Amino acid sequence: MQIIFYEEKDFSGNYFECSKDCADLHCNLSCCNSIRVESGCFMIYEKPNYTGNQYYLRKGEYADFHHWTGVNNLVGSCYLIHMPGSFNMRLYERIEFGGQMRDLKDDCPSVMGRFNIHNIFSCNVTNGNWLFYECPNYRGKMYLIRPGEYKRFSEWGGRSARVGSIRRIMDY
């Protein structure tokens, strides 16, 4: 697994190679205008310590920050996404695992269409890494959901409980 961050567009200027989680990229780069993912999948974050806007990147070339749909050239941290063999999560319509529960083992392009709900207030992920999107059809702001318990949407970084679609992270 390897990702290379470049200070300039089109893979030029100072660069930093990374093959693991990195909580603070500012120690190595002043800005980031292009990225090359040699192998693996990564979630990059706008700010250090895995905070701010999140962007999912898989193997490929991103010649400028618009190619990863970034709003600016700030990349503060990155997380290597490990690939499991199976996927399973439980979704709840209330905080702290309250209300009706729904199981999910595959991609869901429309939470409303499949489960007839607009909001997910908590979830429990037993297997796999997932992406929550604010809008249906895998659009809008995204959030990385790793194995673990999320008692309320703020624990995955959400500003609201609105989840429009859900996708498994399963490709290298």
DOLOBA-989369 format. One record per residue (C-alpha): residue in three letters; residue number from 1; x negated, y negated, z negated. Coordinates in pm, whole numbers. Example, Ala and Ser with C-alpha at 12.3 -4.5 7.8 and 13.67 -1.06 7.14 Angstrom:
2
+-------+------+--------+--------+--------+
: vokol : numi :     c1 :     c2 :     c3 :
+-------+------+--------+--------+--------+
:   ALA :    1 :  -1230 :    450 :   -780 :
:   SER :    2 :  -1367 :    106 :   -714 :
+-------+------+--------+--------+--------+
***
This chain:
172
+-------+------+--------+--------+--------+
: vokol : numi :     c1 :     c2 :     c3 :
+-------+------+--------+--------+--------+
:   MET :    1 :      0 :      0 :      0 :
:   GLN :    2 :   -145 :   -333 :    100 :
:   ILE :    3 :    -30 :   -689 :    157 :
:   ILE :    4 :   -247 :   -980 :    275 :
:   PHE :    5 :   -155 :  -1342 :    196 :
:   TYR :    6 :   -298 :  -1619 :    417 :
:   GLU :    7 :   -310 :  -1990 :    336 :
:   GLU :    8 :   -257 :  -2092 :    701 :
:   LYS :    9 :      0 :  -1994 :    963 :
:   ASP :   10 :    -78 :  -1716 :   1211 :
:   PHE :   11 :   -299 :  -1521 :    968 :
:   SER :   12 :   -583 :  -1770 :    935 :
:   GLY :   13 :   -761 :  -1958 :    659 :
:   ASN :   14 :   -839 :  -1826 :    314 :
:   TYR :   15 :   -671 :  -1497 :    235 :
:   PHE :   16 :   -607 :  -1262 :    -53 :
:   GLU :   17 :   -559 :   -884 :    -22 :
:   CYS :   18 :   -341 :   -708 :   -276 :
:   SER :   19 :   -243 :   -343 :   -329 :
:   LYS :   20 :    -55 :   -365 :   -660 :
:   ASP :   21 :    168 :   -593 :   -865 :
:   CYS :   22 :     31 :   -943 :   -912 :
:   ALA :   23 :    199 :  -1177 :  -1163 :
:   ASP :   24 :      9 :  -1491 :  -1054 :
:   LEU :   25 :   -114 :  -1541 :   -700 :
:   HIS :   26 :   -198 :  -1908 :   -760 :
:   CYS :   27 :   -532 :  -1797 :   -904 :
:   ASN :   28 :   -625 :  -1674 :   -555 :
:   LEU :   29 :   -438 :  -1905 :   -312 :
:   SER :   30 :   -315 :  -2264 :   -319 :
:   CYS :   31 :    -28 :  -2189 :    -77 :
:   CYS :   32 :     89 :  -1915 :    157 :
:   ASN :   33 :    188 :  -1974 :    518 :
:   SER :   34 :    163 :  -1621 :    661 :
:   ILE :   35 :    167 :  -1264 :    536 :
:   ARG :   36 :     70 :   -928 :    681 :
:   VAL :   37 :    207 :   -614 :    514 :
:   GLU :   38 :    -30 :   -335 :    618 :
:   SER :   39 :    165 :    -60 :    439 :
:   GLY :   40 :    432 :    -21 :    176 :
:   CYS :   41 :    714 :   -252 :     69 :
:   PHE :   42 :    682 :   -558 :   -153 :
:   MET :   43 :    907 :   -812 :   -316 :
:   ILE :   44 :    746 :  -1154 :   -318 :
:   TYR :   45 :    852 :  -1429 :   -555 :
:   GLU :   46 :    834 :  -1804 :   -514 :
:   LYS :   47 :    694 :  -1855 :   -865 :
:   PRO :   48 :    449 :  -1673 :  -1094 :
:   ASN :   49 :    568 :  -1398 :  -1331 :
:   TYR :   50 :    824 :  -1264 :  -1080 :
:   THR :   51 :   1058 :  -1564 :  -1093 :
:   GLY :   52 :   1216 :  -1797 :   -840 :
:   ASN :   53 :   1349 :  -1701 :   -498 :
:   GLN :   54 :   1281 :  -1340 :   -400 :
:   TYR :   55 :   1199 :  -1202 :    -55 :
:   TYR :   56 :   1177 :   -837 :     48 :
:   LEU :   57 :    894 :   -756 :    290 :
:   ARG :   58 :    816 :   -425 :    456 :
:   LYS :   59 :    536 :   -328 :    694 :
:   GLY :   60 :    493 :   -599 :    953 :
:   GLU :   61 :    362 :   -944 :   1033 :
:   TYR :   62 :    515 :  -1269 :    909 :
:   ALA :   63 :    340 :  -1549 :   1102 :
:   ASP :   64 :    489 :  -1829 :    890 :
:   PHE :   65 :    717 :  -1858 :    589 :
:   HIS :   66 :   1027 :  -1888 :    810 :
:   HIS :   67 :    971 :  -1527 :    921 :
:   TRP :   68 :   1040 :  -1402 :    568 :
:   THR :   69 :   1322 :  -1662 :    540 :
:   GLY :   70 :   1128 :  -1859 :    283 :
:   VAL :   71 :   1227 :  -2214 :    203 :
:   ASN :   72 :    866 :  -2328 :    155 :
:   ASN :   73 :    508 :  -2200 :    154 :
:   LEU :   74 :    499 :  -2115 :   -216 :
:   VAL :   75 :    435 :  -1755 :   -315 :
:   GLY :   76 :    359 :  -1713 :   -685 :
:   SER :   77 :    375 :  -1338 :   -745 :
:   CYS :   78 :    440 :  -1003 :   -577 :
:   TYR :   79 :    571 :   -664 :   -683 :
:   LEU :   80 :    487 :   -332 :   -513 :
:   ILE :   81 :    806 :   -132 :   -461 :
:   HIS :   82 :    767 :    240 :   -526 :
:   MET :   83 :    980 :    478 :   -320 :
:   PRO :   84 :   1178 :    747 :   -505 :
:   GLY :   85 :   1342 :   1053 :   -358 :
:   SER :   86 :   1699 :    983 :   -470 :
:   PHE :   87 :   1924 :    687 :   -545 :
:   ASN :   88 :   2192 :    638 :   -807 :
:   MET :   89 :   2340 :    341 :   -989 :
:   ARG :   90 :   2651 :    260 :  -1186 :
:   LEU :   91 :   2825 :    -72 :  -1136 :
:   TYR :   92 :   3047 :   -235 :  -1398 :
:   GLU :   93 :   3302 :   -512 :  -1366 :
:   ARG :   94 :   3226 :   -656 :  -1713 :
:   ILE :   95 :   2912 :   -744 :  -1912 :
:   GLU :   96 :   2746 :   -481 :  -2129 :
:   PHE :   97 :   2880 :   -193 :  -1917 :
:   GLY :   98 :   3243 :   -281 :  -1978 :
:   GLY :   99 :   3547 :   -250 :  -1757 :
:   GLN :  100 :   3583 :    -12 :  -1471 :
:   MET :  101 :   3270 :    179 :  -1360 :
:   ARG :  102 :   3179 :    274 :  -1003 :
:   ASP :  103 :   2898 :    507 :   -888 :
:   LEU :  104 :   2683 :    420 :   -589 :
:   LYS :  105 :   2435 :    648 :   -412 :
:   ASP :  106 :   2411 :    486 :    -67 :
:   ASP :  107 :   2416 :    147 :    103 :
:   CYS :  108 :   2723 :    -72 :     65 :
:   PRO :  109 :   2765 :   -343 :    332 :
:   SER :  110 :   3073 :   -486 :    157 :
:   VAL :  111 :   3131 :   -453 :   -217 :
:   MET :  112 :   3479 :   -604 :   -174 :
:   GLY :  113 :   3567 :   -368 :    111 :
:   ARG :  114 :   3447 :    -58 :    -70 :
:   PHE :  115 :   3537 :   -125 :   -433 :
:   ASN :  116 :   3789 :   -411 :   -408 :
:   ILE :  117 :   3588 :   -634 :   -644 :
:   HIS :  118 :   3395 :   -959 :   -592 :
:   ASN :  119 :   3173 :   -953 :   -900 :
:   ILE :  120 :   2938 :   -710 :  -1069 :
:   PHE :  121 :   2861 :   -816 :  -1422 :
:   SER :  122 :   2632 :   -527 :  -1526 :
:   CYS :  123 :   2472 :   -214 :  -1383 :
:   ASN :  124 :   2265 :     87 :  -1481 :
:   VAL :  125 :   2012 :    214 :  -1225 :
:   THR :  126 :   1894 :    569 :  -1286 :
:   ASN :  127 :   1716 :    627 :   -953 :
:   GLY :  128 :   1574 :    411 :   -678 :
:   ASN :  129 :   1504 :     48 :   -603 :
:   TRP :  130 :   1791 :   -157 :   -463 :
:   LEU :  131 :   1863 :   -502 :   -324 :
:   PHE :  132 :   2171 :   -698 :   -425 :
:   TYR :  133 :   2278 :   -963 :   -173 :
:   GLU :  134 :   2512 :  -1252 :   -253 :
:   CYS :  135 :   2705 :  -1208 :     75 :
:   PRO :  136 :   2844 :   -908 :    267 :
:   ASN :  137 :   2639 :   -743 :    542 :
:   TYR :  138 :   2307 :   -792 :    360 :
:   ARG :  139 :   2297 :  -1172 :    388 :
:   GLY :  140 :   2224 :  -1453 :    147 :
:   LYS :  141 :   2008 :  -1465 :   -160 :
:   MET :  142 :   1870 :  -1126 :   -263 :
:   TYR :  143 :   1770 :   -968 :   -593 :
:   LEU :  144 :   1549 :   -667 :   -655 :
:   ILE :  145 :   1721 :   -414 :   -881 :
:   ARG :  146 :   1476 :   -160 :  -1027 :
:   PRO :  147 :   1556 :    141 :  -1245 :
:   GLY :  148 :   1687 :     30 :  -1582 :
:   GLU :  149 :   1982 :   -126 :  -1759 :
:   TYR :  150 :   2110 :   -472 :  -1672 :
:   LYS :  151 :   2368 :   -574 :  -1933 :
:   ARG :  152 :   2452 :   -898 :  -1751 :
:   PHE :  153 :   2380 :  -1049 :  -1410 :
:   SER :  154 :   2130 :  -1299 :  -1551 :
:   GLU :  155 :   1897 :  -1005 :  -1632 :
:   TRP :  156 :   1842 :   -942 :  -1258 :
:   GLY :  157 :   1800 :  -1317 :  -1195 :
:   GLY :  158 :   2150 :  -1386 :  -1068 :
:   ARG :  159 :   2310 :  -1724 :  -1119 :
:   SER :  160 :   2651 :  -1563 :  -1090 :
:   ALA :  161 :   2797 :  -1213 :  -1085 :
:   ARG :  162 :   2880 :  -1241 :   -713 :
:   VAL :  163 :   2740 :   -943 :   -522 :
:   GLY :  164 :   2854 :   -911 :   -161 :
:   SER :  165 :   2647 :   -611 :    -48 :
:   ILE :  166 :   2394 :   -359 :   -180 :
:   ARG :  167 :   2113 :   -179 :      3 :
:   ARG :  168 :   1870 :     95 :    -99 :
:   ILE :  169 :   1500 :     24 :    -44 :
:   MET :  170 :   1382 :    334 :    130 :
:   ASP :  171 :   1152 :    254 :    422 :
:   TYR :  172 :    777 :    210 :    445 :
+-------+------+--------+--------+--------+
***
